[in-house]
Structure formats: C-alpha cells, structure tokens
C-alpha cells in the first residue's frame, strides 16, 4: 500500500472476507480509527482475473456483449488510477505476484524491447481470448493524465531531481536545491493530490480556470511515446499486425485534463492498429454538483467515439426517480433534445448511458436518496443518507428507468452487481464485492460509525437479475431499439405520462410510462396499426389492456409503470 492511502500496511492486516458486512471493521482496523472509512481504502478482498474467468458463464447468461474494466495496470491502490507500471497487469490479479515482481524489476521500463509477459499479463491475454470466444468485447481503463507516486519514472525523478532522465515527464514547479536545508521540490498533483503527480503538458493554449473545459496542446513527446507503446502492447499483444488477440478499446480517464492535440493523435494511432477499437472518454463535471460539461468537443469525429453519458442520467433521474425536485415529461423531452443536439446518429447510438459507476452511488441508492445527484451521497458526509436497500416504491421507479434505458437511444451500461439489486453510497461504498449467489453474505448490521441496527439480509435480487436479462435479450432482438429513429409522441404534464416511438424498417415499437399514482389510459395515433404485442413491462401488473383500431393504440397503464409495445 506504499504510495496509496493510507500509505502503510496496518499491523495484523489480512484480506477481508468477501461476504463480510460492509461497514464491519476488521480486527486490524479497530482502534486505528473511530469510523469505517478511515481505513476502508486499505481493504483488499482477494478478487483476481481467475475470478473473472470463472464468472464468464454468468456474464454470458446475463447477455452482455462487452466488459469494461476499471484500471488493471500494476498499482498499489484499490482503484488503480495511481499506476506503478502502465505496461503490466497488476501482479496481485495473477497467480504469481512474487514471480511477476522479479520479471518487472528486471526490465528497463523505458525500453519496450525488454518488456516480458508476467503471469498476470498472460492470464489477462487468456481472458481476452475467452471473452472473444464468447462473442463479447473487452475495454480497459487508462489515465494518461497522471501516475502514482510509485511509478518508476517518478521515483527516479524524486531521487535524482533535475538530473533525472525523466525530469521532463512531469509538471514540476521547482526542483530541490541540494545546497539549502529546505526542500524546494514542488510539483502539480491531479486536483492537488500529491500521490497522483501530473504528467507534463506542452504547447498548451486556451486553458481556462477550473475543470471540465477542453484545451489545446499535447503531452511531452517522451510521455506520449510511452503511452503509445503501452497502447500498442494491449491492442496487438503478439505484434503481428492482427489485433484480434488484443483488447477492443479504451475508456480514458479525466479526459478534459489532457490536451486535445494528444487525443487527436491518440485516435489516429489506435485506429491504425485496430480500425474498430472503441475510444470512450470521461466527460463529467464543469462545476460540481450543478453543471455537467458539454462533451461535444470530444465528439467531432477526431477524438472519441463515445463518452460516459452522465448528461443523460442526471435529467432522467429527475423524472424517473422524482429526484432533485422532479421533472415533468415535457421538461424531460426538452432536456433530452438539448443533451442530444449536435450528436451524429452514430454518436447518439454510441453514448454510454449509465445509471451508476465506480465514481457514483449505486443505482438503488441514487434512486432511494432523492436529493441532488452526487451531492452529499457519501456515507461520510451525510448521516441522513439511507444506506439500506431501496424500498418497494423505489424499486418500481428503478424498473421504469431500466425499461427506458434499454429501449432508448445509446448503449446501456450496467455497473458491476447492479443487476443483482446491490445498493451502496458513493465511493467507496459503490465498490462492494458482488453478491454472488454461491457466497452466503452476512446481513448488514453495522453503520459507518460502528453502531448496530436490525439485520438487513444481503442477497441477490433474482427478480432484478431476470428483468435485466429480459431487457438485454429484447434489445438484441430489436433493431429499432439499437439503431432506430426516436420520436416523442406524448408528454402530458397533467397526467404525468410519456411515450416515444422507435422505428427501424419494419420494426416499430412504442414505449409508454405513467409516472402518476393513478391508472392512466394512453391513446396514441401512429399510422396504420394491424395489432400490438406487449414486449416488456416494468412490472407484471403494468398493463391492464392493449387495443388497436385503425391508427390508434390504446393502453391502460397501472400507476408508476411502463411498457414497451411492438406495433404490427
């Protein structure tokens, strides 16, 4: 844990059992802090790549077609955005950490000709093969903005200061003067975090104060060359010019902190190796917690194919969860028109529509706590936060949201375990071990400050899993849901009803929602209709009746319910 919080290995430290009550402190953590979060970042649960391989059948059964991994690069932390070595999979994710350490230490990190494959690397290459064999894709996460303070080049720079071979790799304010007793060494850390030193940008122009604004420039040429070498290593591992043995793309962290010139060249480089590789950027806040950034500068065809589309989720949550004061159906339509304005049809399809991530509260907790998105959503900062499972009414809202997510334009994303009904506050509580059915989990008894409450069972929600599986299967079968046109055909603020139509060739469907607490009859005119079939409902009791007559579709919809109907 050297180089990551808390910076030391607590006395008596052990791997935390996978099934442990999340807020229960381990023996090694007790007495070193008065609440859970003080040493939560020191936890490790023993997950590895073999565990992923073992669960590929589960993922295939669920029906997903791509896996997005948070960083797998070698790093001391639990989150791995503080790279120690970009070029290797974390040694603890493989079968031989000690052997991998020996291999890594024998290499010249700056010379790709000396790089070998560790046991963890080889297991990852096996994982790529197995994922591809199942007709799924795999993307991995990198941050080209900063490294950790155990990164090999940074350690050399700290030791040798201005004489270091890597003195130009980082954003250094001043080196230490050995002739003085003071330490004048100062550098820029990402968001001021000194364990995450920023890589050096050059030829910068147009950079504004604050975050969430793009700017021109590049990374230092040596840093850029290293990033490109890492990228080539995973896109075409055997270097034969055929990328089929490599990963299928990258999710790129804190993209607004990296100059546009680098990203343009990065896209060209990636596409030369694999023309079909996906580039997915993180484009989040301009002013937290109120203003999300405009991702369009990244989506001009010369940088990213997609972004993590929080811009969709924030207004959708207001309507479907009745959160942040709520949103009327007409307001939702206006927000969606604003969010998607200027995207090409292909980009609209590619957006990564997510209801939760490693950086946000889990789906259920986000819907259960209806105040401002991300604001005071951590268990440390809000003692009024509801930290248990969502209640039945909230689950009803969640299922409506899922029906919307999977029937709407853009690609649905599921955060690890949300399909099993997991709950959890903002980071780190959103990173709980997955509730596997073959691992009996202890009930939730403890609170973050060590108090106790009545036991809450912690187990998989089979109904939520089945609903996810149903929606995934439907989306695969419905070209209108994936590539079809979108038209809003109803937005009734008085009745609190919404409907939109998806159409692609002969495939036509209408998706309807009733947000009110009263039954509603929805009538829609939709050209010639020769019948209608219910594809999916948010709840079994959602649709009381469906009828068609000439050009009219009539649906009787239960309160707080949604339905998708195929039109003949």
N, C-alpha and C positions, 0 to 999 in steps of 0.2 A: 504493500500500500504506500510505499515511499513515493512521493510525488502526487498522491491523490489524497483527498480528505479521508481520515483525519491526519494523515502523514506518518502514522506509526501503526504497528500491529499490536492491539491491546493484549495485555497479559492473559493467557489462558484462552486465546481466540480459537474458535472452532467453526467449521462450516455449519450454518444454520439449517435445521431440518426443513425440507421442502414444505411440510404440512403444518408448520408452526403457526400459531395465532400471530397475525401480522404485527400487532402492537406489543406483544410479549417480549420483554427484554431478555436476552441471553445472560447466562451467569457472568460471562466476561464483560458484558456491558453494564451490569448493575453496579452501582457505586461510582461509576465514572461519569454519570450524568443523571439529572433528575427527570429526563423525559426521553422517549423513544428516539426522537430524531437526532439527538446529539451524536449517536454512533451508528445510525442506520446505514450510512454510506460505507461503513466498514464490513457490512454483511456480505457474505457470498453463500449461494445456495447449491453450488455444485453442478449447475447446468453446463452442458458441453455440446459439441457438434454431433456426437454419437446419439445424444438425446433427440436432436432434431431428426437425424436419420430414422430413429425408432418411431417417430411420430409422423413420418411422411404418409403412411396409410391413413392416419386420422385426417390430415390436411386434404388428401385426395378424396376421402369420403365427404368431407365438407364441401368440396367442389371448387376450391380456389384455383386460380391459374397463374399466380405469381406470389413469391415470397420476398418481402422487403426486410432486410436485416439492418438493425442499428449497427454501429461500427463493430467490426470483428477484428480490427487491427490490434496488434500487441500493445497493451496499455495496462497501467496499474489500477485503474478505477473500475467501478461497476458500469459506468456509462460509455467509456472508451473513446470519448471525444478528445482525450488527452494522450494522443498517440506517443508511444515509446519507439515503435518501429512501424512505419506505414506498410512495409513490404511483406510482413508476416501476419498470419492469423494469430490471435492471442494464444500463447503457449498453454494456458490453462483450459482452453477449449479442446485440446487434443489429448492423446493418450500418454504423452511422454514429455512433460514440462521440463524436466532436467535435461533430457537429451536435446530438446529444442533450444534451450538456453545455450548449450555448448555450440550448436550449429550457428546460432545468431551471433554469438560472441566471436566466432572465427571468421566472420565475413567482414569485408570493407563495406559499410552501409552506403557509401557514396559511389561504389562501383558495381553496377548490375552484373558484371561478368563473374563476380564472386558469390552471388546470391544462390543459395541452395533452397531446397524444399524441406521444411520441417515436417514432423509427424502431424502437427495441427494443419499445416498447409495441405498435406496430402489427403487428410480426412476431408478438408473443405473441397478439394478437387473431386473427391468421391461423391460428396454431397451434390455438387453441380451436376455430375453425371446422372445421379439418381433422380434429381429434380427434372432434368431434361427428358429422362426416360419416361417420366410420367406426364410429359407434355405440359410441364409447368416452367415458369421462368424465375430467375433469381436476380435481385439487385442488391448492392451493398452500399453502405453509407461512408462517406469520407468528408472530412473538413480540411480544405486547403487554405483555411484562414489562420489556423494556429496549430501548435502541437502541445504536448505536455512538457513539463519541466524535467522529465527523464528521457526525452527524445535525444538520440545520440548526438546530433549536431548542436543542440542546445547545451548539453553537458560539456562538450568541447569548448564552446564559446564562453561559458561561465568560468571554466578553468583557465583558459588562455586569453580571455578578454579580447582586446584589439589585435592581438597576434594570431587569433584563431583563424583557421582556414575558412570557417563558416561565419565570420563576423558580419557578412552582408546578407545572411539568411533571415535575420530577424529585425524587428523595428526597435533599434536601440537608441535611446535618448543620449546616454553617455556611458563610457566605459570607466572602470575603476582606475584611478591613478595610484600605482604602487608606491609612489613617493610620499603619499599622505596617509595618515592613520584612518581617515574616513573611507567609507565605501561609496564611491560615486557612481556605481553601476546602477543605471536606471533603464527601464525598457517598458514597452507597451504590452499589457496583457489584455486579452479579449474581455471587454466590459470591465476592465480593471482587475480581472482575476489574474494574479501573478503566477499561478500554476499553469496558465494557458498562454504562454508568450506568442505574440502575433508574428506571423511570417511577413517579410518585408514587401511592401508595395512600391512600385516605381512608376514614374511618368504619370502621377496622379493629377487629375483635374476634375473640377466640378463636384468635389466632395463637399457635402453640407454637414452642418452640425446635427447631432442626433443619429438615429438609426432608421433603417427602412427606406433609404434613398440610394439609388444606384449612382455610380460614378465611373469615370473613365480611368484607364491605367492598366497596370499589369503586375504580376508577381515578378520578383527578382529572377533573372534568367536561370540561375543555378537552382533555385527553389522550383521554378517552373519545369525544368528538365527532370528533376527528381519526381515531381508529381506525375509527369508524363510517363516516366519509367514504371512507376507503380501501376498506373492505369493500364499500360500495355501488358504488364505481368498478369493481371487478372482477366483482361479481355481475351487474351490469346496465350494461355499458360505454356503451351509447348512451342510457341513461336513459329508455327508452320504456315501462318497466313490464313488459317481456317479458324474462325472464332467460336466454332460450335462447342469447343471444350471449355469455354470461358463463361464469365458472368454475362448477364443480359442488360446491364446498365448500372447507373449510379444515382443514388439520392445524395444531393450535395448540400452540405450544412451551411448555415448562416451566409447564404449566397449574396446578400446585399453588402457584406463586409469585404467581398472580393471584387476587384475591378472587372469591368465589363470586357476589357481587352483580353484578359486571361480567359474569360468564359467563352468568348468567340473562338479563340484559338483552340481551347479545350474541346469544343464541339467538333471542329474540323478534325482534330487529332483522333478523337473517339470514333467518328464516323468513317475515317479512313480504315480503321481496324475492323469495325463492325457497323455497317450502314444501318442496321436495325436496332442498335443499342439505344436504350431509353435514358434520357437525361432529365432528372426530376429535381427541381430546386426548392429550397426552403425560402418562402417569401411570406413573412408573417407580419410583424408589427412595424408601424411607423411611430405611433405613440400609444404605448400600453397604458391602460387596458381599453382604450376607446377607439383607436384608429388603426385599422389594418392597412398594410401597404398595397399599392397598386402593382400587381405582378406583370402588367403588360410590357414593361421594358425588357423583361426576360423572354417574352413570347412573340418576338418579331421574326422568328424563323431562323435566327442566327445564334441562339444560345440554348434554351431549354425546350423540351417537348411538353413539359407539364410542371406544375407546382403543387405543393401540399395546399389544398384549396380550403383553407380556413375561411376564406372570403365567402364561400357558400355556407359553411356550417354556422357561422355567427348569426346571420339573419334567419336561417332555417330553424335554429334552436329557439329563437324568439317566438316563432309561430308554433312549432310542434310541441315545445315544452312550456309554452306560455311564459317564457322567461324574460328577464330584463324589462318588465312592464308589458310584455306581449307585443304581438304584431297582427294586424288584420290581414286577411287574404289579399286584398288589393295592395297593401303595403309590401307583402311578400313578393308579389309579382313585380312590383316596381323595383324592389331590391335585386331580384334575380336578373331583371333586364339590365340594371346598372352593372351588376357583377360580371355578367357575360358579354356586355357590349364590347366590341372590338376584338373578341376572340375569333379566330377562324373556326369553321366547323370541326376540323380535325383537332384543334386545341380544346374546343369545348368537350369533345369526346374524351380527350386525354387527361383532363383535370383530375387530380386525386382527391375525390370527395370523402372526407374523413370525419367521423364523429368523435374520435379520440386518438391520442398518440402517446408516445413516450414523454411528451412535453406538456401534457394537459390532463385534467381529471378524466377518469374513465367515463364512458358513455352514460352509465346508470347514475353515477354521482353527479355528473354535469346536469342531467335532467332532473335529478332529485332536488338539487340546490339551485333555485331559480333566479338568483341574483346575477349580476354582470359576469359574462364569460371570463374565465381565468382569474377574476379579481377575488382575492381572499379565498381561493379554492384549495389552499394547502391546509393540512390539519394543524400546522404550527401557528398559522396566523388568524384562525377563525374558530373559536371554541364553539360557536353556534352551528358549525358545519355538520350536516347529517352524514355520518360516516358508515352507516349500515346499508343494507341492500335497498334498492328503490321499492317503494310500496306499489300496490296493485294498480293504482291510478297512474303512477308514473310509468310503469311497465306498459300500460296501454298506450301512452303517448310515445314511448320508445318504439313500439311496434309500428305505429303510424309513420314515424320518422324513417324506420328501416324500409318500409314499403316505398316511401318517397325516394330514399337514397338509391335503391336498386332499380327503380323504374324511371329515374331522372337521367338527363344527360350527365356525362362524366363518369369516371370509373370509381365504383365503390371500393373503399378500403376498410378493413376490419383490424382494429388494434388487438394484439395478441391476447386472447381469452375473453374478449367482449362477447364473442359468440356463445360463450358458456355462462353469460349473465354475471360476470365479475363486476365488482364495484371497487372504488378507490379514489381518494382525493388526488390533488395534484402531486407532481414529482416530490418524493419517491414512491408515494402510495399507489401510483398508477402502474408500478413495475412489480407488483406482487407476483410470486410464482403462480403459474397457471393451475387452475383447479382441475387436475386430471382425475378422471373417474376411478382410475385404479390406485389412487393415493388418498386414503381417508384423511381429510383435513380436520384439524382441531377447530372447535367452534370459536367464533370471535367473542372474546370475553373482556380483553383489556382495552383501555383507551390510551391515547398517546402519552398521557401523563402518569400512566401506571395504575390508574383506578380500574375498577371492575364494573361490569354491568351484566344483565341477564344474558346467557349464552345465545348467540346467533349462529345457526348452522351455516357452515361454509361448504357448499357443494354445487356441482354443476347444475345449471338450469336447462334441463333437457328440452323443454318447450322452446326456449330461446335458440338453442342449437338447431332444432328442427326447422324453425322459422328461417334462420339464416340459410340453411341448406336448401330450403324450398325456394327462397328468393334468388340464390345463386344459380340454381338449376333453371329457373324461369328466365333469368337474364341471358343465360347461354342460348336459350331456345328462341328468344325474341329479338330479331334484328332491329325491330322498331325501338326497343329499349336501349340498344347499344349505339346504333347509327341513325336512328330515325329523327325526323323533324319534331319539334316541340311547339305546341300551340296551347296557350291558356284559353280554356273555353268557359270557365266560370270562376269568379272571385266575388262572392257575395258576403260583404262585411256584416250585414244584418243577420243573416242566417249562419255566418261563420262556416261557409262551405267553399271548397276549392276543387277545381278539376282541370286537368290538362290532357291533351291528346298526343300520342306518339304514333308516328306513321313512317313506314318504310316499305315501299312497293305494296304488296298485297297484305302486309301485316299492319293492322291498326289496333290500337288499344286506347282506352280512356282510364285514367286513374283519378279517383274521386276521394275527397276527405270531408268529414263532418267534425269540426272542432268544437261544436256546441255540446251542451249537456242534454239536448233534446233530439229525438229522432227527426231525420230530415228526409224529404223526398226530393231527389235531384232529377231534373229533366234537362236533357241536352239534345240539341239538334245537331246532327253530324252527317249530313248527306244521306245517301241510300244505306239503310241497315237491314240486313236479312237475318238478324239474330245476334245474340250476345252470349258469351260464356264467361263466367267468373274465373279469372286466373288465380287470384290470391286475395285474401282479406287480412286485415291486421289482426282480427280476432275471429274465431269461428262464428260468432253471432253478429258479425258486422252487417251482412246483407240480409234483409228480410225478403226482398223481392227484386227481380230484374225483369223488365219487359221492354220490347221494342215494337214500334209501329211506324212503318214507313221511314221517316228521317228522324224519329225521336227515340231517345234512350231514356228510360225511367228506372231509377234505382232508389229503393228505400233503404236508408243507411242508419244504423244504430248510432247512439251518441258516442263521441270520441272514437271514431272508427274510420277506416279507409278500405278501399277496394280497388282492384285492377280488373278491368273487363276487356276481353277481346271482342272486337266487332267483326262480323261476317259481312 
